[in-house]
Amino acid sequence: MYAKGKGAVVPSDSQAREKLALYVYEYLLHVGAQKSAQTFLSEVRLHSQVMQT
């Protein structure tokens, strides 16, 4: 999927997770599900804190 070679930048798993979480959050806001978006954001933050410890 990503080119191999000098200077090729491959996103880490954590960067990919953050990007996906932001996409999901923005989608929920876009479709008018503000409460779900806030709950999703809280869950993602909680999960991130647990994974760091």
PyMOL Python script that loads the backbone (N, CA, C, O; Angstrom):
from pymol import cmd

cmd.read_pdbstr("""\
ATOM      1  N   MET A   1       0.819  -1.182   0.000  1.00  0.00           N
ATOM      2  CA  MET A   1       0.000   0.000   0.000  1.00  0.00           C
ATOM      3  C   MET A   1       0.866   1.251   0.000  1.00  0.00           C
ATOM      4  O   MET A   1       0.591   2.192  -0.744  1.00  0.00           O
ATOM      5  N   TYR A   2       1.899   1.274   0.816  1.00  0.00           N
ATOM      6  CA  TYR A   2       2.806   2.415   0.838  1.00  0.00           C
ATOM      7  C   TYR A   2       4.076   2.052   0.091  1.00  0.00           C
ATOM      8  O   TYR A   2       4.534   0.910   0.140  1.00  0.00           O
ATOM      9  N   ALA A   3       4.635   3.021  -0.593  1.00  0.00           N
ATOM     10  CA  ALA A   3       5.864   2.797  -1.345  1.00  0.00           C
ATOM     11  C   ALA A   3       7.021   2.591  -0.386  1.00  0.00           C
ATOM     12  O   ALA A   3       7.138   3.282   0.626  1.00  0.00           O
ATOM     13  N   LYS A   4       7.863   1.648  -0.710  1.00  0.00           N
ATOM     14  CA  LYS A   4       9.047   1.415   0.103  1.00  0.00           C
ATOM     15  C   LYS A   4      10.218   2.120  -0.545  1.00  0.00           C
ATOM     16  O   LYS A   4      10.327   2.181  -1.770  1.00  0.00           O
ATOM     17  N   GLY A   5      11.069   2.639   0.269  1.00  0.00           N
ATOM     18  CA  GLY A   5      12.236   3.317  -0.259  1.00  0.00           C
ATOM     19  C   GLY A   5      12.614   4.491   0.612  1.00  0.00           C
ATOM     20  O   GLY A   5      11.986   4.752   1.638  1.00  0.00           O
ATOM     21  N   LYS A   6      13.639   5.189   0.197  1.00  0.00           N
ATOM     22  CA  LYS A   6      14.104   6.329   0.977  1.00  0.00           C
ATOM     23  C   LYS A   6      13.047   7.420   1.010  1.00  0.00           C
ATOM     24  O   LYS A   6      12.423   7.743  -0.001  1.00  0.00           O
ATOM     25  N   GLY A   7      12.866   7.973   2.187  1.00  0.00           N
ATOM     26  CA  GLY A   7      11.963   9.098   2.331  1.00  0.00           C
ATOM     27  C   GLY A   7      10.489   8.741   2.394  1.00  0.00           C
ATOM     28  O   GLY A   7       9.650   9.631   2.535  1.00  0.00           O
ATOM     29  N   ALA A   8      10.155   7.472   2.294  1.00  0.00           N
ATOM     30  CA  ALA A   8       8.751   7.075   2.371  1.00  0.00           C
ATOM     31  C   ALA A   8       8.290   7.173   3.819  1.00  0.00           C
ATOM     32  O   ALA A   8       8.928   6.627   4.719  1.00  0.00           O
ATOM     33  N   VAL A   9       7.192   7.862   4.036  1.00  0.00           N
ATOM     34  CA  VAL A   9       6.660   8.026   5.379  1.00  0.00           C
ATOM     35  C   VAL A   9       5.454   7.116   5.529  1.00  0.00           C
ATOM     36  O   VAL A   9       4.480   7.231   4.785  1.00  0.00           O
ATOM     37  N   VAL A  10       5.526   6.210   6.496  1.00  0.00           N
ATOM     38  CA  VAL A  10       4.434   5.289   6.757  1.00  0.00           C
ATOM     39  C   VAL A  10       3.808   5.686   8.090  1.00  0.00           C
ATOM     40  O   VAL A  10       4.499   5.721   9.109  1.00  0.00           O
ATOM     41  N   PRO A  11       2.517   5.983   8.096  1.00  0.00           N
ATOM     42  CA  PRO A  11       1.888   6.387   9.360  1.00  0.00           C
ATOM     43  C   PRO A  11       1.876   5.240  10.363  1.00  0.00           C
ATOM     44  O   PRO A  11       1.701   4.078   9.996  1.00  0.00           O
ATOM     45  N   SER A  12       2.061   5.579  11.611  1.00  0.00           N
ATOM     46  CA  SER A  12       2.031   4.557  12.648  1.00  0.00           C
ATOM     47  C   SER A  12       0.584   4.146  12.926  1.00  0.00           C
ATOM     48  O   SER A  12      -0.360   4.813  12.503  1.00  0.00           O
ATOM     49  N   ASP A  13       0.436   3.048  13.638  1.00  0.00           N
ATOM     50  CA  ASP A  13      -0.906   2.587  13.994  1.00  0.00           C
ATOM     51  C   ASP A  13      -1.639   3.624  14.832  1.00  0.00           C
ATOM     52  O   ASP A  13      -2.837   3.841  14.649  1.00  0.00           O
ATOM     53  N   SER A  14      -0.921   4.268  15.755  1.00  0.00           N
ATOM     54  CA  SER A  14      -1.582   5.252  16.612  1.00  0.00           C
ATOM     55  C   SER A  14      -2.046   6.460  15.806  1.00  0.00           C
ATOM     56  O   SER A  14      -3.109   7.016  16.079  1.00  0.00           O
ATOM     57  N   GLN A  15      -1.257   6.868  14.819  1.00  0.00           N
ATOM     58  CA  GLN A  15      -1.670   7.984  13.964  1.00  0.00           C
ATOM     59  C   GLN A  15      -2.903   7.602  13.152  1.00  0.00           C
ATOM     60  O   GLN A  15      -3.815   8.409  12.977  1.00  0.00           O
ATOM     61  N   ALA A  16      -2.924   6.378  12.664  1.00  0.00           N
ATOM     62  CA  ALA A  16      -4.069   5.908  11.881  1.00  0.00           C
ATOM     63  C   ALA A  16      -5.322   5.848  12.749  1.00  0.00           C
ATOM     64  O   ALA A  16      -6.406   6.228  12.306  1.00  0.00           O
ATOM     65  N   ARG A  17      -5.173   5.367  13.997  1.00  0.00           N
ATOM     66  CA  ARG A  17      -6.308   5.307  14.915  1.00  0.00           C
ATOM     67  C   ARG A  17      -6.856   6.695  15.212  1.00  0.00           C
ATOM     68  O   ARG A  17      -8.070   6.899  15.234  1.00  0.00           O
ATOM     69  N   GLU A  18      -5.953   7.653  15.442  1.00  0.00           N
ATOM     70  CA  GLU A  18      -6.377   9.023  15.735  1.00  0.00           C
ATOM     71  C   GLU A  18      -7.122   9.628  14.545  1.00  0.00           C
ATOM     72  O   GLU A  18      -8.141  10.298  14.714  1.00  0.00           O
ATOM     73  N   LYS A  19      -6.608   9.387  13.358  1.00  0.00           N
ATOM     74  CA  LYS A  19      -7.240   9.931  12.149  1.00  0.00           C
ATOM     75  C   LYS A  19      -8.630   9.326  11.948  1.00  0.00           C
ATOM     76  O   LYS A  19      -9.577  10.034  11.605  1.00  0.00           O
ATOM     77  N   LEU A  20      -8.748   8.028  12.161  1.00  0.00           N
ATOM     78  CA  LEU A  20     -10.044   7.363  12.026  1.00  0.00           C
ATOM     79  C   LEU A  20     -11.024   7.863  13.082  1.00  0.00           C
ATOM     80  O   LEU A  20     -12.192   8.106  12.778  1.00  0.00           O
ATOM     81  N   ALA A  21     -10.558   8.017  14.314  1.00  0.00           N
ATOM     82  CA  ALA A  21     -11.425   8.504  15.388  1.00  0.00           C
ATOM     83  C   ALA A  21     -11.935   9.905  15.071  1.00  0.00           C
ATOM     84  O   ALA A  21     -13.106  10.207  15.301  1.00  0.00           O
ATOM     85  N   LEU A  22     -11.068  10.755  14.549  1.00  0.00           N
ATOM     86  CA  LEU A  22     -11.479  12.110  14.184  1.00  0.00           C
ATOM     87  C   LEU A  22     -12.512  12.070  13.061  1.00  0.00           C
ATOM     88  O   LEU A  22     -13.485  12.824  13.081  1.00  0.00           O
ATOM     89  N   TYR A  23     -12.303  11.197  12.092  1.00  0.00           N
ATOM     90  CA  TYR A  23     -13.244  11.052  10.980  1.00  0.00           C
ATOM     91  C   TYR A  23     -14.621  10.618  11.492  1.00  0.00           C
ATOM     92  O   TYR A  23     -15.642  11.175  11.087  1.00  0.00           O
ATOM     93  N   VAL A  24     -14.642   9.631  12.376  1.00  0.00           N
ATOM     94  CA  VAL A  24     -15.914   9.138  12.922  1.00  0.00           C
ATOM     95  C   VAL A  24     -16.604  10.239  13.725  1.00  0.00           C
ATOM     96  O   VAL A  24     -17.811  10.444  13.595  1.00  0.00           O
ATOM     97  N   TYR A  25     -15.839  10.943  14.551  1.00  0.00           N
ATOM     98  CA  TYR A  25     -16.392  12.035  15.359  1.00  0.00           C
ATOM     99  C   TYR A  25     -17.008  13.115  14.468  1.00  0.00           C
ATOM    100  O   TYR A  25     -18.128  13.562  14.712  1.00  0.00           O
ATOM    101  N   GLU A  26     -16.276  13.529  13.442  1.00  0.00           N
ATOM    102  CA  GLU A  26     -16.782  14.561  12.535  1.00  0.00           C
ATOM    103  C   GLU A  26     -18.011  14.077  11.764  1.00  0.00           C
ATOM    104  O   GLU A  26     -18.928  14.856  11.504  1.00  0.00           O
ATOM    105  N   TYR A  27     -18.031  12.800  11.401  1.00  0.00           N
ATOM    106  CA  TYR A  27     -19.196  12.244  10.707  1.00  0.00           C
ATOM    107  C   TYR A  27     -20.430  12.289  11.610  1.00  0.00           C
ATOM    108  O   TYR A  27     -21.512  12.684  11.176  1.00  0.00           O
ATOM    109  N   LEU A  28     -20.257  11.883  12.862  1.00  0.00           N
ATOM    110  CA  LEU A  28     -21.382  11.907  13.796  1.00  0.00           C
ATOM    111  C   LEU A  28     -21.926  13.321  13.967  1.00  0.00           C
ATOM    112  O   LEU A  28     -23.139  13.523  14.025  1.00  0.00           O
ATOM    113  N   LEU A  29     -21.029  14.290  14.047  1.00  0.00           N
ATOM    114  CA  LEU A  29     -21.481  15.682  14.134  1.00  0.00           C
ATOM    115  C   LEU A  29     -22.220  16.092  12.865  1.00  0.00           C
ATOM    116  O   LEU A  29     -23.250  16.763  12.927  1.00  0.00           O
ATOM    117  N   HIS A  30     -21.695  15.688  11.724  1.00  0.00           N
ATOM    118  CA  HIS A  30     -22.278  16.052  10.428  1.00  0.00           C
ATOM    119  C   HIS A  30     -23.708  15.528  10.269  1.00  0.00           C
ATOM    120  O   HIS A  30     -24.563  16.210   9.705  1.00  0.00           O
ATOM    121  N   VAL A  31     -23.961  14.325  10.764  1.00  0.00           N
ATOM    122  CA  VAL A  31     -25.299  13.740  10.617  1.00  0.00           C
ATOM    123  C   VAL A  31     -26.239  14.156  11.749  1.00  0.00           C
ATOM    124  O   VAL A  31     -27.382  13.704  11.809  1.00  0.00           O
ATOM    125  N   GLY A  32     -25.756  15.015  12.643  1.00  0.00           N
ATOM    126  CA  GLY A  32     -26.619  15.541  13.695  1.00  0.00           C
ATOM    127  C   GLY A  32     -26.683  14.716  14.961  1.00  0.00           C
ATOM    128  O   GLY A  32     -27.609  14.875  15.756  1.00  0.00           O
ATOM    129  N   ALA A  33     -25.724  13.844  15.160  1.00  0.00           N
ATOM    130  CA  ALA A  33     -25.709  12.993  16.348  1.00  0.00           C
ATOM    131  C   ALA A  33     -24.699  13.539  17.363  1.00  0.00           C
ATOM    132  O   ALA A  33     -23.689  12.900  17.658  1.00  0.00           O
ATOM    133  N   GLN A  34     -24.990  14.730  17.888  1.00  0.00           N
ATOM    134  CA  GLN A  34     -24.050  15.391  18.790  1.00  0.00           C
ATOM    135  C   GLN A  34     -23.798  14.587  20.064  1.00  0.00           C
ATOM    136  O   GLN A  34     -22.656  14.478  20.509  1.00  0.00           O
ATOM    137  N   LYS A  35     -24.848  14.027  20.651  1.00  0.00           N
ATOM    138  CA  LYS A  35     -24.686  13.250  21.886  1.00  0.00           C
ATOM    139  C   LYS A  35     -23.826  12.016  21.624  1.00  0.00           C
ATOM    140  O   LYS A  35     -22.944  11.692  22.419  1.00  0.00           O
ATOM    141  N   SER A  36     -24.077  11.342  20.532  1.00  0.00           N
ATOM    142  CA  SER A  36     -23.269  10.173  20.176  1.00  0.00           C
ATOM    143  C   SER A  36     -21.827  10.569  19.911  1.00  0.00           C
ATOM    144  O   SER A  36     -20.904   9.839  20.274  1.00  0.00           O
ATOM    145  N   ALA A  37     -21.625  11.720  19.282  1.00  0.00           N
ATOM    146  CA  ALA A  37     -20.270  12.200  19.005  1.00  0.00           C
ATOM    147  C   ALA A  37     -19.518  12.459  20.301  1.00  0.00           C
ATOM    148  O   ALA A  37     -18.347  12.101  20.425  1.00  0.00           O
ATOM    149  N   GLN A  38     -20.189  13.081  21.269  1.00  0.00           N
ATOM    150  CA  GLN A  38     -19.546  13.355  22.555  1.00  0.00           C
ATOM    151  C   GLN A  38     -19.242  12.058  23.303  1.00  0.00           C
ATOM    152  O   GLN A  38     -18.176  11.921  23.903  1.00  0.00           O
ATOM    153  N   THR A  39     -20.172  11.112  23.269  1.00  0.00           N
ATOM    154  CA  THR A  39     -19.948   9.822  23.916  1.00  0.00           C
ATOM    155  C   THR A  39     -18.786   9.093  23.255  1.00  0.00           C
ATOM    156  O   THR A  39     -17.933   8.528  23.940  1.00  0.00           O
ATOM    157  N   PHE A  40     -18.751   9.105  21.936  1.00  0.00           N
ATOM    158  CA  PHE A  40     -17.661   8.471  21.197  1.00  0.00           C
ATOM    159  C   PHE A  40     -16.320   9.079  21.593  1.00  0.00           C
ATOM    160  O   PHE A  40     -15.354   8.358  21.844  1.00  0.00           O
ATOM    161  N   LEU A  41     -16.265  10.412  21.648  1.00  0.00           N
ATOM    162  CA  LEU A  41     -15.035  11.100  22.007  1.00  0.00           C
ATOM    163  C   LEU A  41     -14.591  10.718  23.419  1.00  0.00           C
ATOM    164  O   LEU A  41     -13.403  10.495  23.655  1.00  0.00           O
ATOM    165  N   SER A  42     -15.526  10.642  24.350  1.00  0.00           N
ATOM    166  CA  SER A  42     -15.206  10.244  25.723  1.00  0.00           C
ATOM    167  C   SER A  42     -14.656   8.823  25.769  1.00  0.00           C
ATOM    168  O   SER A  42     -13.680   8.554  26.471  1.00  0.00           O
ATOM    169  N   GLU A  43     -15.276   7.920  25.027  1.00  0.00           N
ATOM    170  CA  GLU A  43     -14.827   6.527  24.996  1.00  0.00           C
ATOM    171  C   GLU A  43     -13.433   6.403  24.387  1.00  0.00           C
ATOM    172  O   GLU A  43     -12.601   5.642  24.882  1.00  0.00           O
ATOM    173  N   VAL A  44     -13.182   7.140  23.331  1.00  0.00           N
ATOM    174  CA  VAL A  44     -11.870   7.084  22.679  1.00  0.00           C
ATOM    175  C   VAL A  44     -10.798   7.604  23.628  1.00  0.00           C
ATOM    176  O   VAL A  44      -9.721   7.018  23.731  1.00  0.00           O
ATOM    177  N   ARG A  45     -11.088   8.691  24.316  1.00  0.00           N
ATOM    178  CA  ARG A  45     -10.125   9.251  25.276  1.00  0.00           C
ATOM    179  C   ARG A  45      -9.862   8.274  26.403  1.00  0.00           C
ATOM    180  O   ARG A  45      -8.713   8.077  26.798  1.00  0.00           O
ATOM    181  N   LEU A  46     -10.924   7.653  26.931  1.00  0.00           N
ATOM    182  CA  LEU A  46     -10.779   6.686  28.012  1.00  0.00           C
ATOM    183  C   LEU A  46      -9.933   5.509  27.546  1.00  0.00           C
ATOM    184  O   LEU A  46      -9.032   5.071  28.261  1.00  0.00           O
ATOM    185  N   HIS A  47     -10.214   5.000  26.365  1.00  0.00           N
ATOM    186  CA  HIS A  47      -9.458   3.870  25.819  1.00  0.00           C
ATOM    187  C   HIS A  47      -7.990   4.240  25.628  1.00  0.00           C
ATOM    188  O   HIS A  47      -7.105   3.431  25.906  1.00  0.00           O
ATOM    189  N   SER A  48      -7.730   5.448  25.160  1.00  0.00           N
ATOM    190  CA  SER A  48      -6.355   5.901  24.945  1.00  0.00           C
ATOM    191  C   SER A  48      -5.596   5.971  26.258  1.00  0.00           C
ATOM    192  O   SER A  48      -4.424   5.600  26.317  1.00  0.00           O
ATOM    193  N   GLN A  49      -6.252   6.443  27.313  1.00  0.00           N
ATOM    194  CA  GLN A  49      -5.606   6.539  28.618  1.00  0.00           C
ATOM    195  C   GLN A  49      -5.295   5.157  29.177  1.00  0.00           C
ATOM    196  O   GLN A  49      -4.231   4.952  29.761  1.00  0.00           O
ATOM    197  N   VAL A  50      -6.204   4.215  29.006  1.00  0.00           N
ATOM    198  CA  VAL A  50      -5.991   2.857  29.497  1.00  0.00           C
ATOM    199  C   VAL A  50      -4.838   2.199  28.746  1.00  0.00           C
ATOM    200  O   VAL A  50      -4.025   1.496  29.346  1.00  0.00           O
ATOM    201  N   MET A  51      -4.765   2.424  27.440  1.00  0.00           N
ATOM    202  CA  MET A  51      -3.712   1.813  26.627  1.00  0.00           C
ATOM    203  C   MET A  51      -2.334   2.378  26.961  1.00  0.00           C
ATOM    204  O   MET A  51      -1.334   1.685  26.774  1.00  0.00           O
ATOM    205  N   GLN A  52      -2.253   3.607  27.447  1.00  0.00           N
ATOM    206  CA  GLN A  52      -0.971   4.223  27.765  1.00  0.00           C
ATOM    207  C   GLN A  52      -0.412   3.715  29.085  1.00  0.00           C
ATOM    208  O   GLN A  52       0.795   3.807  29.311  1.00  0.00           O
ATOM    209  N   THR A  53      -1.257   3.182  29.963  1.00  0.00           N
ATOM    210  CA  THR A  53      -0.777   2.717  31.264  1.00  0.00           C
ATOM    211  C   THR A  53      -0.455   1.268  31.259  1.00  0.00           C
ATOM    212  O   THR A  53      -0.038   0.724  32.281  1.00  0.00           O
TER     213      THR A  53
END
""", "prot")
cmd.dss("prot")
cmd.show_as("cartoon", "prot")
cmd.util.cbc("prot")
cmd.orient("prot")
